[in-house]
Amino acid sequence: MQNNISLESQNKSGIYMIRNNINHKIYIGSAVNLRKRYNGHSSTLILNKSENGRLQNFVNKYGIDKLSFNLIEIVENKEKLIEREQFYLDLFKSYNREIGFNISPTAGNILGVKMPQSHKDATSKRMRGTTMMLGKKHNAETIEKCRLISKQRWIDDYDKMYQGCLKSGAKRKGKPQWINGKVHPMLGKPSKSKGKKMSPEFCEKISERMKANNPAKNKVIVIAQIDINNNIIQKFNSISEASSKLNLCNGAISRVLKGEYKHTKGYRFNPL
């Protein structure tokens, strides 16, 4: 891509235009540093990693040497870059596919713009093939940061996170989820008790049997909530108490204590 901006202007901020010399379609953009933006466009287009699918498709078909990088206006006040970019977008209407390569009619924002299926497929394929973290593990600091972020998301918007879990569960429904790939013995089979209501007497018998067979009967099980360095944050006299105070599932806490889970919603526990 030919850079037509003079040397004295390359380190300034301003509005630029990328034009092709085949059908003269254009792309309008703004940059705090025009030289860095030129280098960014050139490298991503050559590596086939540009976020602008229209511009990338053109380069893939005709080559990057058919493009030129041109200056429209130097903007000394960087806070007005978006305003000036919007002015030229409205002037040239480069978001029109017949005229230009811009995807969004709004400067600095692609919110609400529907990506073409080809762009989605290409992105999906590129992400699936990445090996950046292959064979690597996050360090303790990164894991703790991710845990805190996840915990804060549950605090900020519990309903949204819960609905996401339901959707994820629906995708896994019907697939083996047991350890070592074992299939649940009732998978795909109708429940014998479906539609039937258990009598109070039957429920009472089940309750008594479970209490009698409970190995922790008459014992006080103390569990501790711990941080990533195994320092005790607080103690609970039972799983139920921890579940109630932290708004967690009893079964999830139990699995953490057994070592089946490392944590539940960012919380870690150890028996005392």
Secondary structure, 3 states (H helix, E strand, C coil): CEECCCHHHCCCCEEEEEEECCCCCEEEEEECCHHHHHHHHHHHHHCCCCCCHHHHHHHHHHCHHHEEEEEEEECCCHHHHHHHHHHHHHHHCCCCCCCECCCCCCCCCCCCCCCCHHHHHHHHHHHHCCCCCCCCCCCHHHHHHHHHHHHHHHHHCHHHHHHHHHHHHHHHCCCCCCHHHCCCCCCCCCCCCCCCCCCHHHHHHHHHHHHHCCCCCCCCCCEEEECCCCCEEEEECCHHHHHHHHCCCHHHHHHHHHCCCCCECCEEEEEC
